Every structure is written in C-alpha cells, then in structure tokens.
Amino acid sequence: MISSRRNPLVRRLKALSSSRGRNQSSMLLLEGTHLLSEALKTCRMPAEIVVTPQWLEENKEIFQEISKKVQIHLVTKSVLKASVTTVSPDGVASLFPFSALPKNNNEATFILALDRLQDPGNLGTLFRTALAADVELIWLALGADPLGQKVLRASAGAFMHLPFERLGSDEDDAIEALSCKLKDAKLRGFQVLGAYAPNTIIKTGLSPYWEIDWLKPTVLVLGNEGAGVHPKIQSCCTNAVTLPHNKIVESLNVASAAVPLLLERLRARMTS
C-alpha cells in the first residue's frame, strides 16, 4: 500500500488536474465513486484505479464490475487527499484514457452549441440538462475546459454519455470554427436557434420558445455569460428565441434558462 505523499503516483495524479497534464498523458482523472459508477454504466473500463482499503470494503459490488486487467493502486486516505482536488475524497479515483470518451455523433439531429461559456459550474450543469433533454452532441467554442474537475462534478457523469467537440485554439479561431459548423448545419437543413434575453434587439425579431417547431433538426446556440452570442455567430442563426420573464430581472443564468429551452423539444416529441 502506498503511504508516502512523495510517491510518483501522487505527482502523476496531481498533473491530471490541469489541461496540459491531461493532454500530455491522454488520460482523464475521475474523482469519486459517482463518476466511476457513471462511467461503468456506459461499459467503459478505467485503465487504473486508486483506492483506499476502506473504499474496497464498502464498495464490493462496484469493485466486482471492474475488470481484473485494471491496475489497482492501494493508498492511504492522506495519499489520496494529496493527489486529487476534492476537499474530502470518498476513497477512490479512476483514470480513463481519452479514447473512453463518447465518440462524435455524425447523425445527430439535436445539437447544443455553447459560445465561450466561462463558468465551469454552468458548463457541467448544461451537460447534465442536455443529457436529460436528449441532446445528441455538444459543440463548445472554447470557454471552460469540459474535462476540468469542477465541470466533471457539476455534470454528474453526463459527459461520459454525451459526445462533445471543443472548437478552436483561441477566441477568434473558436468563433470562426463554430460559425463554420453552424453554416454547414444550415446547409444540411437544420434550424439554428440563437437564445437571447427578452429585451434584446434583433433585426429578425424574437420568438418565444414555444412558437418554435422543435421537431425540426435543431442547433440551439447559447452565448457567453457576459457578452452573449457573438455577432458573427448571431449572423449564422436562422431564428432568435427567447424565454419571456419578469422585466425586473434583466437576464437569467444561462444554465437556468437552458432548462425549458432544451426540454421543450422533448415535450414536443412526446406530444406530437
């Protein structure tokens, strides 16, 4: 059992808390029992797991689902705590290769496009809501790292079920890349819905979300928390949609506003 916080394993796990460390090793660190369980539901197996003896004793059913080929690192509680970002780790961390992430869905007819979302909590919540709403693919124009620990925790494991594509190497490149994606979607018959606050002035005019035909192939575009949808991306939208609310509130949190917008398509499909 590893009991020293100077062990190379600790440094290797800590490196995976950064985007650079993940990209260099092509490995993803999942902290905690819930994220491991969600990954196992998708029949994806970790390459390695780091566990405490207490976790093994309390989670025998989960451990039995793990292949005998998976490398097991038995560690003390203090070593695990020194290795991960969770303040009070529950006894397990698992390492997955990037290849375990969901593959891009080229047949998707309901796509969520996120324009430079910065808040990890918002991004993780949107992954979870998107999965609940049967979104089939997410396009990310940079913004928060979808594989950062705050995003993974907020997503509650949704990222292991829902394919995503992060676009661009810098802000200008990301905006251009998403614009190209949206233009291509329009050519393929998609409606591209830009979401805006009710008081936003749009040349084409705003439509309440319930007036949209959500049964069509659809891309829903949500903008940056502060700046909203970039003008270049706005020009790629076929419709402008809004969620009417009390004028006392200037705008809603993007993750909150997304809930009725995303679930409206599911409601339309269930009642059609």
N, C-alpha and C positions, 0 to 999 in steps of 0.2 A: 504493500500500500504506500502511495506517495504521501509523505507528511511534511516535506520541505517546500516552502514557498519559493525557493530558489531553483526548483526543478525546471528544466527546459519546457516542460508541458505548460507551466503557468505562463511563461513568456509567449508561447505559441497561441494559447487561448486568448490572451490579452490582445495580441496582434489582430485577432479576428474582430475586435470591436471597432476597427477602423476600415474604411472602404479600401484603402491601399493594401492593408493586410489581407483582406478577403480576396481582392483581385490577384494578389501575388500568389496565393495558395489555391485559388479557385475553390475555396471552402467557405461554408456558411455555418455560423455558430447559433444554435437554438438553445436558449436558456430556459430551463424549467420543464416540468412534467407535461403541462398542457400542450406546448408547442411540439414536443416529441410525440405525444399521442395523436395530434392532428396530422403530423407527417406520416405516422404509421397507418392512419386511416386511408391515406392515398396510396398505400402499398409501397412507399418509399422507405428505404432502409438506410440508417446512418452508416457512415464509414467508421466512426468511433463514437463511444460514449464515455463520459466522465461522471462517475457516481460515487456517492458515499455509501458505506455499509448499511446505514440506516435506511437510505432510499431503497436499496435492494431488498431489504427485509419487508418494507411497507408496500412495495410495488411489484410483487412477484408476477402478477398477471401481465403487466405491461412488459416486464423483462422477458417473459416467455415468448412474446411476439418478436423479439429481436433475434436475428439470425446468429448462429454460433460463429459465423465468419466475421462478425463485427468486433473490432478491437475494443476491449474494456480497460479503462483506467480507473482503478480503485483509489480514491483520495480521501483525505480528511476534510471535515467541514471548513476548516480555515484555509486549506489549499484551494478548495472550490470557490470560496468567497473572494480570494485574492485573484482568481482567474477570470471572473465574469463581472458584468456591470450591475446585475441585480443586487440590491442592498441586502436582501435576505434570501439567498438562493434556497430552493426547496430540495436540493440534493442531487440534481442531475443537469448535465449539459451535453448536447449532442452535436456532432459535426457531420454535415452533409456536403457532398460535392455540388457544385453549381449545376451539374447535369441532372440533379434530382428535382430542380425547379420545373414547374409546368412548361410544356412546350407551346410555342406561339400557335394560336388557333387561326389558321388562314380562312376558315369557313365561318368566322364569327359574324353575326348579324346585329349584335348589340354591343357597342364599344363605348367605354368611358375614356375620355381624353382629358388629361389634367395639365393645365398650363402653369408650370413653375410653382406648384404648391410647396410652401416652405415649412409648414409645421408638421413634424413627424406624427403627432397625435391625430391631426386631421387626415393625413395620408393613410395611416393604419386603419382609422375608423372607416374611411371611404372604401378600402379594400374589403372590409367586413360587410358593409352595406351593399357594395357591388355584388359580392357573392350571394347575399340574400336575395338580390333582385335579378339574379340570373344573367348578370353581365358576363360576357364571354371572353373579353380581352380588355386590358387597360393600356393606354398609351401615356407615357409620362414625359413631358417636356422638362427635363432636369428636375429641379426642386429637391425636396428631401430625399435622402438615399432610401429606397424601398427596402433595403436589407439591413438598415440600421436597427439597433435593438429596440429603440422606442417605437419605431414603426411596426416591427415584428410583434411586440407585445400588444400594441393597440389593435392590430389586425386579428388577434386571437387565432392565428393559424390560417387565416383566409388566403394568404399569399401562397400557401402550398397547394391550393385548389385552383387558383385563378392565374392564368398566364398574363404577363405584363412585358412591356417593351420600353426601356428607357432611352430617350432620344437626345442626341446632341452632346457635344463636348464642352460647350459654353452656352451662354444665354442666347446669343444671336443664332448660333447653329441649332439650338433646340427649337427655337421659334420657327426657323426655316424648315426643319425636319418635320415638325408637327403640321405645319401648313401644307407641305407636300403630301403627308398622309391623308389630310382632310380633303384635299383636291382630288386625290385618287379615289377616296371613298365616294365622293360625289359622282365621279365618272362611272362608278360601279352601281349607282342607283341609290346610295344612302342619302337620307336627310341628315344634315349636320346642325344640331341644335346648340346654339350658344346660350348659356344661362346668365341672366342679369338681374340686378336689383330692380324692383318695380319702378323706381323713379329715373332709371337710366334712359337717356335719349338715344334712340336707334332709328336710323333712316327707314328701315323696313317696318318699324313698329314692333311692340312686344305683344306676345300672345300668352295668356295664362296656360299653364302646363296641361290643363285638362282639355284644351282645344286642339292639341296636337294629336295626330294619328300615330300612336306609338307602335302600331303593328308593322309599320314600315321598317326596313333595315335602318338602324339609327346609330349615330355617334352623338353622345352628349358631351359637350365641352364645358368644363368648369374652370374658372380663372383663378389667378393668384389672389391670396387673401387680401392684399392691399391694393394692387393695381387692377385686378380683374382680368378679363380676357384681353390679350394683346391685340391692338388694331389689325395687325397683319393676320392674326388668326380669326378675328372677327370677320374679315373680308372673305374667309373661306366658309362661313356658316350660311346655310340656306334659310334658317329661321332663328328668331330670337325669342326665347322662352323665359317666363318669369314665374315666381311664386308670390302671389299677392299677399301682403301682410300689413299690419298697422303702420301708418306713416311715422309714428313716433320713433319706431326703430328704423334706422337708415338702411341697414343690411343685416342679413343673417350670417352666422358662421357657415362656412362652405360645407362642412361635413353635416351640419344640421339641415341646411337647405337641400342637400342632395337626397335625403331620405325620401320625401314624397315624389321628387322627380324620377328617381330610379325605380321606385316601387310602382309608379303609375303604369309603366309598361307591363309589369307582371299582372296588375289589376286588369288592364285592357285585354291581355291574353286570356285570363281566367274567365272574363265575362263576355268575350266575343262569341 
